[in-house]
Amino acid sequence: MKRLVTGGAGFIGSHVVDRLMEMKKNHEVVVLDNLSSGDENFITPHRGKQDFQFHKVDILHEDISPFFDGVEEVWHLAANPEVRIGAEDTRVHLEQNVIATYNVLEAMRENDVRRMIFTSTSTVYGDADKLPTPEEYPTIPVSLYGASKLACEALIAAYCHTFDMRAWIYRFANVIGRRSSHGVIYDFINKIRSNPEELEILGDGNQTKSYIYVDDCIDAMVAGLKANANARTGANAEVEVEGYPAAKNRVNIFNIGTDDMTTVKRIAEIVCEEMRVSPKPKFKFTGGKRGWKGDVPIMLLDASKLNALGWKQKYNSEEAVRKAARDLVEA
C-alpha cells in the first residue's frame, strides 16, 4: 500500500508520518511539503529508508499529479494553520487551504485515488451554544480560517459523491505537543524569553478551551479509520483495506478533543512554572472576550463517537498543556 501525506514535515503531519511508518510493513509513505511552516528535521529519522519518499513541493503552485501515481490513501494535512492571519490577509486561507485542497482532490481524481483523511478544525462550529458540541451541530464559522476549512469539507464531500471516493474528516480541538511551531504555548514561551518581567495575554485570559496532546490526536484518527466494522455486512459492503474495516458512510466526520477545558490564564501559569520563571512575570491582558477577531472564546467538542469506538484521551487539557510546555521548553 502506498500512502501520501501532504504537510508531512509539519507539526501534526510529521507525527502522522511517524505512525504510518510504524504500521504494517510492505507499504510506502510519500511526503509532500513546501517547508513553509514544516521542518525537514522532523522527518529526518525516515530519510534513506526504502519505503519512504520526501519531495519539497508546493501543492498550491506546482503540478502534483505525478506524485499520486499508485497512491491508495491520502492524508491531507497541508494548510495555513494561523487563525489570526485571516483578518489581515483575506486570501491566505482561500489559497493555502481551499485551493490547495482542490488541487489535491484533482490529483486524486486524475490518479483514481479513492481514500482521503482530512484534518479540519473545531472553528467550523463558530460560537457554539451547545457544549460539548457534537458533529451534527450547525457550522457557522466566525473566522476566515474556519470558513476555509468548512469549504474544504464541502469540496471533499462533493468529490466523494461525484467520483466514488471516501473520506474521514477530523475536526480538532487545539492540538499541542512536541514540534509545535505556533499557538498559545509556543507564543507564551517566546514572549517570556524575550521579556521575563511581563507576559502579554490576548483577551481577558478567561478564554476556555479543550487542548489535546498530539499523541492522543493521532490515536484518535487511527480509531476513526477503524470505524463501523459492522458495515462490512450487506450487499453494498466495502472491502476491508489495509487493516481498516470499511466505513458505513462515504464521508465520515469525527470530533477529536478532550472531555474538559482549561483557561488561557491557567496556560500562562503552567508555562511560567515549566520555565521556572522567578519572580513570575506580570500578566498584561489586552482585554475583551476574544483574543483576536475570529477567536472562539469557549470551545469543547463532543468526542463520544470516537469514545464509542474505544478511543479515550490519555491526558486531560491541563496535563496536555503541561506536557506540551515541557516539550517546547526542553526542545
N, C-alpha and C positions, 0 to 999 in steps of 0.2 A: 504494500500500500504506500502511496506517495501523498504526503500531506504538505500543504503550502501555508506559511504563516506570514501575513503582512504585518509590518511593525514588529517583527520578531526580535529586534535588538532593543526594544523599548522596555519600560518598567514591567508591565504585566506580560507583554509579548515574550520577553526572554524567559520568564517563569513558565509560560506555556511551552516554549521550546524545550526547556529542561524536562518537563513532564512527558512530552511526546517522545523525547529521546530515551526516556526510562521505560517506555511501554514496550509492547511486543517487538521482537526482532523481525528482521526481514521487511522493514519498511524504511522509507526515506523521508527526511524533513528538509524542505526548501524554505529559506527565509528571504523575504524581500523587505528592505528598509533603506530609506534615504539618509538615515543617521542625523536628521534634523533635530530630533529630541532623543533618539536612541543612542546607545553606546556599544561599539563593536566589542568592547571588553566583556560585556555581559554574556556574549555567546562564544568567547574565546575557548572555553573547555571543549567545545564541539568542533572547532576548526580542524580540518585534516581528517576527520572521520569519513569513512567511505559512504556512510548513509546520511551525510549532511552537506547541504549547499548554502552558501550565503551570497546574495547578489545586492550590491548597492544600487538601488533602483528607485526612481521617483514614480510612484504609481499614478500621480496626477498628470505628469507631462510626458512620460515615455510609453512606448509600446510594450505592454507587459504580457500580451497574449502568449508569446512563445514559452514563457516560464510555466504556464498552466498545462502544457502538453503532458498527458499521462497522469495528471493530478486527480485524485479521487475525493479529496476533502480540503476545504479552505477554511483556515482560521483567520478572520479579518479583524485585526486589531489596530491597523494603521489609522490614525486620526490626530487632529489637533486637540489635546485634552484641556487646554486652558479656557475655562468657562468665562472668565472675566474679559478676555480679549475681544469677545464679540461686540461689546459696547463701544469699542474703539475702532475696530476693523470689521465692518459688517460682511465682508466677502470671505474672510478666512475660513469660517466653518462651512460655508456653502461649498467652497472649493475643496478644502482638505478633508472634509467629512462626506458631503453628499456626492460631489462629482467623482471623488476618488472611489467611493463605494460603487457608483455606476460603472466606473472603469473596471473594477474587479468583477462585478457581475457580468459585464460584457465579455471579459476574458474567460469567465466560467462558461458562458453560453457558447462561445466560439469553440471551446475545447470539450464540450459536453461534460462538464464537471457538475455533479448533482447535489453536493452537500456543502453547506456553509455553517460555520459557527461565528456569530457576530457579537461583539461586546458593545452594549448600549449603556444606558445610564438611568439613575433614579430621576434625573432632571426632566425626563419626558412627562412626568406627572405634574410638574409645577408645584403650586401651593396646595397640596392635597389636604382636604378637610378630614379624611379618614386615615387614622394611624392605628396600627400599621397598615400600609397601603398595599392592596392586592393587585395582581396583574390586570384584573378586569376594570380597575378604576379609570375614569376618563383621563386622557392625556392632553393636558393644556399647559405646555411649557411656558416659562416666563423668561427664558434666556435663549439667545440665538444658538448656543451650543445644544441645549435641549431640543430646540426645534430641528436642528440639523440631524441629530441622532434619530428623532422620530421620523424625519423624512427618509433616512436610511432604512429604517424598519419597514416603511411603506414600500420603498423600492424593492427590498428583499422579498417581501410578501408577494408583490406583483410578479416578480421574476419566478418565484417558486411556483405560482399557479399557472403562469404562462408557459414556462419552459420546463416543467416537470422536475423542479428542484425541491430540496428540503432544507430547512434552516432551523437552527437553535439560536434564539436571541436571548441574551442575558442582560438584564437591567441591574447594574451595580449600585450599591451604596458606595461610600468613599473607601476605595481600596488603598491600603497603606502597607509599607514594609520596606525591606532592603531593595536597593536600586531605584527607589523613588526619586524623581528629579523635579517634582512640583508638589503643590498642595500645602496645607496649613502647617504641618510639622516641619517640612523642608523649609518653608518660609521663616518660621519662628527660629529655627536653628541658625539660619544665615543672618537674621536680624540681630540675634543675641551675640553672635560672633563679631558682628560689625559694631554693636553698641551694647555692652553688657549691663549698662545702667538703666536702659529704658527699652521696653518692648511695645511696639505699636500693634494693636489688635483691631482688625477691621470690624466695624459694627459695635454692638454693645457687649460682646463676649458671651451673650446668652443663646446664640445660635446652637441648636441642639440636634445632633445628627448621629446616624449609625456609621461606625468605622469598622471595616473588616480587614483582617490581616491577609496578605496576598496568598499565602499557602491555603488558607480556608477558601479563598475565592477560586483557586484552581481546582481544589477538591470538589467544590460545588458545580463547576462547569462539567467535570467528568461525570458527576452524578446525574446531571441533566441529560447527558448523552445516552445514559442507560435507561432513560425513562420509557414507561409504557410498554414493558416487555410483553404484556398480555395482548398487545395489538398484533402479535405475530399470528394469531389465530384468525380464521375467516378467509373468504375468497380473495380479498384485496390486500392480504397481509404482505408486508415488505420483508425482504430477506435480511437477516442479521448481517451487519457489515463490520468486520474487524473488531469483534467483541462487543459492539454496541447493538443491543436489540432495537428493532425498528420503532420509530416513533409513531404514535397514533395520528398526529397532525402533520400536515405539510409544513406549517410554521409553528414552532414550539417556543413559547415565551416563559421565562423564569426570572423572578426576582432573586438577587443574591445580596444578603446583608445579615447583620447580627440581629438578635431579638431585643437589643437595648440601644441606648443612645448616651452620648456624653456632650458636654458643652465646650465651646471654643476656649473659654476661660480655663476650664479644667485641663484642656490640652496644653495650654501655655504653662500651667503649673507643673505638669508632668515633664514637659520639655526642660524646664528650669531644673527640676530635680535630677533628670538624667544627665544634664550638662554640668551639674554640681556648681551652679552659679550662686555665689555668696558675696554680698547680700543679693537677694532676689531682685531682678530689675523692676523698676516701676512700670506698671501696666498703663498704657496710654490708649484709650478707646477712641475710635473715630466717630462713634455714635450711630444710632439708627438700628432697626431690627435686622437689616440686611448688611452683609459685609460689603457688597457691591451691587450694581444694577444686575438683576438676574439671579442673585443669590437666593436660595431657598432656605429660610431660617430654621425650619423644623422638618426633619426627614427620618422616617422609619419605614422600612419595607416589610411587607408580609412575605416571608420566605417559606411558608408552610407547604407549598407544593414540593419544594426540594426536600424539606424535612420529612415529608411523607415517603420519599424515595430512599430515606436512610441517611441523608446528609445532615450534619449538625456542626455548627461552628465549634472550634476548639477554644477560641479566645473571644471574650466579650469586647465591647468597644474600648473600654479603658485599658484592658490588658493588651489589646491590639495596638493602641496608641503608645503605650509604654514600650512594648517590644519594638515597634517601628522607630520610635525616637532613639532607642538604644542602638538599633541597626545603623541609623544615619549618623549618630554622634561618633560611633566607633569606626565608620567606613573610612 
